[in-house]
Amino acid sequence: MNRVIKLCAMLIAWVSVWMGGCTPEEFELGDIDVNPQDLVEGIAFKIEHDAENPNIVYLTSLMDGRYTPLWDHPQGRSQERRVTLKIPFEGTYEVKFGVQTRGGIVFGDPVTFTIDDFYAGFVDHELWELLSGGVGQEKIWYLDLDEEGLSRYFVGPLFFYGMDDSWETVTEGKTVEGDSWNWKPDYKGNSWLMAAGDYGTMTFSLKDGATVRVDHRMLSNRGIEQGTYMIDTDNYTMRMNDASPLHNVERDGHVVDWGNIRILSLTEDYMQLAVIRDKALSGEEPCLLVYNFISKDYKDNWEPGNQPDPEPPYEGNANEDLTTSTSTMKKWMLSLNTPYNWTNLAGELLNDWSDPSSYLSSGWAPYDANLIQHISLTLDKTGTNSGRYIFTAGSGGNITGIYSTDEHNNIVFDQVISFTLSDWLALSTTDEGMLRIIDVDRDPTGHVTGLWLGKRDSDKPEYQVYRFESTPVN
């Protein structure tokens, strides 16, 4: 009976991973009459080494086009008819081949192939060096959360992203159509997500191969895991075998395959690794659970207040963008669609709000169109980096004075400004009377049409941001 239960659980896991992990637009469903004995090498698929570089391996489906091929290989999972693997290290590797049929997913028995020699060209890539320190080196990583509940780089250790998010949408900032969204909760306000504590270490090594050692100090069921890893530098994914990234116990059972990883960002100091939350296991819709990590060197050298804030994405000239080249005056109206949000210190929005309904459906974010529609900021440049301003509050009252800009793209007002934006929420400057340009929207000619101004929080590593839109001056 136990053996039957385990087999059923394995089948459910495979289906969950492929349906949630690959997210094809449409499966090509073949006939039901396929069984594991049919899916053998040489008949259903073939494995070939490149003639010039045997460290390049081609996996090719020989099945009829009615069947969608499903590969489980050393660098992750794929569903293309032909897959190219670039494997740097000698060793014996395993491949599982399957197809999607009208009767469900069918996999054949695993087969192996051998790589005879090390090929340095495939690890001569920034991702390998950033993760491990390079060939012959190793690098230690920590979850960005400690026993005191402190996150040193990110606002918290765990973010949530849509299933279509990847290195392209997070690191490169590209927009994609589909299930792309995010929630980046700050730990101080969302400590219920996971307990503060010492979660242990991950050591990625390139000494005599690609090995990983994970010390799960908060997961007694995992303990110390010794495994291997492989990076697909073309797709920014990673396969961990016999080990899983550091994570919290509350979500340990929510993921079918902790070794199936998307790399969302990776630098010398920090890294974001994403795994797929399974609906059947978690009871929630599939999404990417994004765990945030910092390097040992960053952690050891971090001191409160001594780390410079990362620069927001705005790279323009405040003196030119706040007003115009043809007129010294420009009026900005608070956006009725997206009047406010919060960002991390890198200027990344923390809430996926795109219209008034987004605020109202949150259950906590106030939205008062009667106030928002009257709020504006008019700037009249009178000097090289200074001028006059009129802030119009939602009640219709005006706040006037002198402003200037500094080298960090801060607008420095001559007084502290604060008035009601909606319900309990105020539009406010810092105690120094400053708002920073976080980002701008430009039209095809390069003119600024939208403006995100941010108030730096004095306690948390984030900005409260307000979006203004350009409007003609009456």
Secondary structure as GFF3:
##gff-version 3
##sequence-region A 1 474
A	DSSP	alpha_helix	2	21	.	.	.	ID=ss1
A	DSSP	three_ten_helix	36	38	.	.	.	ID=ss2
A	DSSP	beta_strand	45	49	.	.	.	ID=ss3
A	DSSP	beta_strand	56	61	.	.	.	ID=ss4
A	DSSP	beta_strand	68	73	.	.	.	ID=ss5
A	DSSP	beta_strand	76	78	.	.	.	ID=ss6
A	DSSP	beta_strand	82	86	.	.	.	ID=ss7
A	DSSP	beta_strand	91	101	.	.	.	ID=ss8
A	DSSP	beta_strand	104	107	.	.	.	ID=ss9
A	DSSP	beta_strand	111	115	.	.	.	ID=ss10
A	DSSP	three_ten_helix	120	122	.	.	.	ID=ss11
A	DSSP	alpha_helix	126	132	.	.	.	ID=ss12
A	DSSP	beta_strand	138	143	.	.	.	ID=ss13
A	DSSP	beta_strand	158	161	.	.	.	ID=ss14
A	DSSP	alpha_helix	167	170	.	.	.	ID=ss15
A	DSSP	beta_strand	182	183	.	.	.	ID=ss16
A	DSSP	three_ten_helix	191	193	.	.	.	ID=ss17
A	DSSP	beta_strand	200	205	.	.	.	ID=ss18
A	DSSP	beta_strand	211	216	.	.	.	ID=ss19
A	DSSP	beta_strand	224	232	.	.	.	ID=ss20
A	DSSP	beta_strand	237	241	.	.	.	ID=ss21
A	DSSP	three_ten_helix	249	254	.	.	.	ID=ss22
A	DSSP	beta_strand	260	266	.	.	.	ID=ss23
A	DSSP	beta_strand	270	277	.	.	.	ID=ss24
A	DSSP	alpha_helix	279	282	.	.	.	ID=ss25
A	DSSP	beta_strand	287	295	.	.	.	ID=ss26
A	DSSP	alpha_helix	296	301	.	.	.	ID=ss27
A	DSSP	alpha_helix	318	321	.	.	.	ID=ss28
A	DSSP	beta_strand	329	334	.	.	.	ID=ss29
A	DSSP	beta_strand	340	344	.	.	.	ID=ss30
A	DSSP	alpha_helix	356	362	.	.	.	ID=ss31
A	DSSP	alpha_helix	369	372	.	.	.	ID=ss32
A	DSSP	beta_strand	376	381	.	.	.	ID=ss33
A	DSSP	beta_strand	386	392	.	.	.	ID=ss34
A	DSSP	beta_strand	398	405	.	.	.	ID=ss35
A	DSSP	beta_strand	410	413	.	.	.	ID=ss36
A	DSSP	beta_strand	418	422	.	.	.	ID=ss37
A	DSSP	beta_strand	425	428	.	.	.	ID=ss38
A	DSSP	beta_strand	434	442	.	.	.	ID=ss39
A	DSSP	beta_strand	448	456	.	.	.	ID=ss40
A	DSSP	beta_strand	462	471	.	.	.	ID=ss41
###
